[in-house]
């Protein structure tokens, strides 16, 4: 709509906002204003004797603003803003424009910005900026629909990415747990046992507190498998694992399947007497449970156990602690099984 300004109803020629430019180059000004990608509106505030804003007179509207607002310059130009509501198909749009004009007229800084989702002739997101200059209010309307759509798509993408990250984190936690847990018994596995011993050894080295280990081995388990089958053997291992979790309940205690029918209990801040009590509690619990074992003396499942305990120092290591518990377990099995042997007492056994 590039009509010559002198013949265009878009401009109130008496308006100081455009008067000087109009007199110098009306065609160029008209071309500039109507060639903008933004909508432009100029209003003149009307105030009463007390200086209170009562209305605004419509001074200018370019073709882009006409399209956005769905009004014609010939309908609104030189009219009071409050009288122009009937020309707006969207009353919400009119209210937003009116509120922005009022805020800009009264704002101490003379500038007000608003972002609105409009549903008028040109639906979408528009940024409305009002600027007060020389008792005139100039409002620009910029179509930011593309930016908003991009923002929305980016937000959706970010939400999906966040969900994917959370899913991956959960999967990583699950994988880490699977990597540290024995699949059959749900106890810690050998890798988790080694990590735990290394950490607790360093922690208790600083605290100078004892660290104890109980090694357990199911007596005559090969005979059990041969007699009842491997499925029964797996069920037996699971029941023994449940017993271990019952007798060692502290958060710092660790129960692990060391391999095959061997189990280990790590007892931080537990001396040899405390470890012996845990081992005895385990024996008593298995005796009460009375799991059938056709190839074992007495006809029930029993455990041989070896115990070692140390206060960590530079003269020893976690590996030595494990080796001593393993040696004690070997002596328990050699001595007839179904018993508890303490590593520090081996020499006294002869």
Buried (B, 14 or more C-beta within 10 A) or exposed (E): EEBEBEEBBBBBBEBEBBEEBBEEEBBEBBBEBBEBEBBBBBBBBBEEEEEEBEBBBBBBBBBBBBBBBBBEBEBBBBBBBEEBEEBBEBEEBBEBBBBBBBBBBEBEEEEBEBEBEBEBBBEBBBBBBBBBEEEBBBBBBBBBBEEBEEEEEEEEEEEEEEEEEEEEEEEEEEEEEEEBBBEEBBBBBBEBBBEBBEEBBEBBBEEEBBBBBBBBBBBBBEEBBEBBEEEEBEBBBBBBBBBBBEBBEEEEBBBBBBEEBBBBBBBBBBBBEBBBEBBEBBBEBBBEBEBEBEBBEEEBBBBBBBBBBBEBEEEBBBEEBBEBBBBBBBBBBEEEBBBBBBBEBBEEEE
